[in-house]
Every structure is written in structure tokens, then in C-alpha cells.
Amino acid sequence: MIITRTPFRISFSGGGSDLKAFWAEEPGAVLSTAIDKYVFLAVKPHFGDTWRVSYSRTELVDTVAEIHHPIVRECLTLLGHKRGLEIVSMADLPAQSGMGSSSSFTVGLLHALYALKGQVVSAERLAAEACQIEIERLGEPIGKQDQYIAAYGGLQFIQFQPDGTVFVDPVVSPLATRQELNRRLLMFFTGVTREAKQVLSRQQANTANRRPALRALVDIARRLRDVLTLGADLNQFGHLLHEAWEVKKSVETSITTSAVDEAYARGRAAGALGGKLLGAGGGGFVLFYCEPHRQEALRQELRDLTEVPFRFEPQGSKVVYVDG
């Protein structure tokens, strides 16, 4: 049996510039961090030649082609597994909540399948093949940032070049700065999950019209990185998050909802300097930047939501258990 652990992520700014409709014309960039919330994939040979796949439902089929879960089917097809396997997934956070869960699942499954073959593969290969599966083979209207942060982990400035290459650059800052940033970030679950592809499909189709806004988000991602690397006042990070959220809402009207806007306004009134809705939009988790002395007031104001404490995760997808 092989078990992998692959982190979810928080993206601060630049989302949308990782879509091909943007980076094929000019470089995109995001600032993103892995967090200590994970998807776990367990893979082992299955008795007989059948395939058992367990996630929110359980499938028992005779061939890979019969597997309904598209990511599982395409990962197995890409790697050419012939004999039956049992695949079980478990996650710390709900799917379709803006945390990059589908890409973390893809990276983690690829990692487990390679490990079962006795192969050690790089983070770059895991990320690139996850993009191949989700974007090229399955035609999902998504970008490339989630696959790369899931594979690499850490706090990263990720750049997407017009020739298709991706540069993953660690944010070089003092440990104390990263720890203090982590202390000033609070995350709340809205209770709403949504499928990102509808929002992203519309965004992809309207990229030409939204290019100035996406370009502004790329610039904010760079400025956020500079706050951390140049030793600037950390509160600038909070103000820039707010600026990025205001720009992000202009990219596609369905990114936000009246409930999200209301919760965000209450958070700001309670003392948060900035924040954003995580992921493509429509629901999921709201992130706030709030100074420590104001955090209790923020928690009280948003007590109708579920706070989810988290820490930055320095590692990407990894094998955590090997048996046999």
C-alpha cells in the first residue's frame, strides 16, 4: 500500500493569469501558499482484476475505461496500470470550496501511482502531468497554479510563460515574517460549495476584455511578494489583499455573491484590513488579514461562519506510508 499526502492551497493574487487565454499572450503570475490541510490517497493492489475506487461514492468495475471518476480514469490511463487496484481518498476540507482540491487530488494520485511502480518523480513532473490530465485530456477550463503549488508546497511566486513553461520561485523572506503573516490570516467557511468550471469558463471566454484587470492582479501579486521580501510594513499585505479583491470582482460578476459581500463587509468593519474569497468564486472560504489585537472582534462578528485555523505548509505532495 502507498499513501500520499498532498496540501491544499491559498492563492493571494494573480488567479486568472494562469489560464492559457492570458499567459499565451503575456506572462502571468500568482502568489500562493500551501497550507496544512490535505487530501490523502491510499492505493493498493485489489484482489482479482477488478478496480475499486472510493471517494464520495464507491465504484467497483472490471476495467479502467468503466471508472466514472474522470481524474482517476485518466491518471490510470496515462500511467498504463493494467492490474486491478483499490484507490481510496480522504480530505481535510470539502471539495469545490476554492482550495484547489481537484488539482491536489490529481497530483496526489499520480504520486501514489508512481510510487506503487517504484518510481520517484519530481514535483515538476507531477505538476506538469496533472495539468496535462485536467486541462488537456479532460478539457477543464482551469489554470495551472493549483497543480504546481500542490506539487511543490511552500510559499511561492509562480510565473506562467507564453511558451508554456512555469517558473516556481520560493518567496525568500525571514521565518519571523512568514510566521507573523500566518498569524494575521484568518479563514472562514461560508458553508457554500460550488463548481468552479462555470465561473472559469466565463472568465476564459472574456479574457480579452478582462486583460487589464488580470494584469493588475499580476502586478498586485508582485507587490505582495515584495512586502514579504523587502521587509516592508506587513500591514501593506492586508491593504493589497483588499485591492486585489476589488479588482478580482470586476473580472466576472459571478465571482462573488450578496452573502459573500455581506460577510466581507462585516469582517472589514470588525477590523480586518483586507481579504478575499478563495478560489474561482461563488462560495467556499473567505480569507481575512487582521492584526492580532482585532482578531477576537472579527471572530465574534463572523461567529455565524466556521473558522478553520491553518498553518503554512513548506512541503508539497509526499509519500507518507509505504507497505510492501
Number of C-alpha atoms within 10 A of each C-alpha: 15 21 25 26 28 34 35 31 30 22 25 26 31 28 25 32 30 26 21 23 19 23 21 16 13 15 19 27 29 28 27 27 26 30 25 17 21 25 25 24 26 22 22 18 17 14 12 10 14 16 22 20 21 16 13 10 7 13 16 14 16 13 14 21 12 12 19 14 14 13 21 18 17 21 22 18 14 13 12 10 13 11 14 19 21 18 25 18 18 16 18 13 15 16 18 19 26 26 26 25 25 19 28 29 30 28 36 32 31 27 28 31 24 15 19 19 10 9 10 12 12 11 21 16 15 24 28 18 19 30 24 17 24 23 17 12 14 13 10 15 20 23 22 25 30 29 29 27 35 33 29 25 26 22 27 23 23 24 22 25 19 15 11 10 11 21 14 19 13 17 19 15 16 12 9 9 15 18 12 13 19 16 17 20 21 20 21 21 20 21 13 13 17 16 15 21 15 14 19 22 14 15 24 22 12 14 21 13 11 18 18 13 21 27 19 18 29 25 18 24 26 17 17 25 24 16 18 20 15 11 11 12 9 17 17 16 24 22 16 22 25 20 18 26 19 15 18 26 17 14 20 19 14 17 21 19 14 9 12 21 13 10 19 21 13 15 26 18 13 19 20 27 20 25 28 27 29 25 24 28 28 25 26 23 27 24 24 26 27 25 20 15 10 13 21 14 16 22 17 12 17 18 11 13 17 14 17 13 13 14 14 20 18 15 19 22 30 21 18 12 12 14 8 6
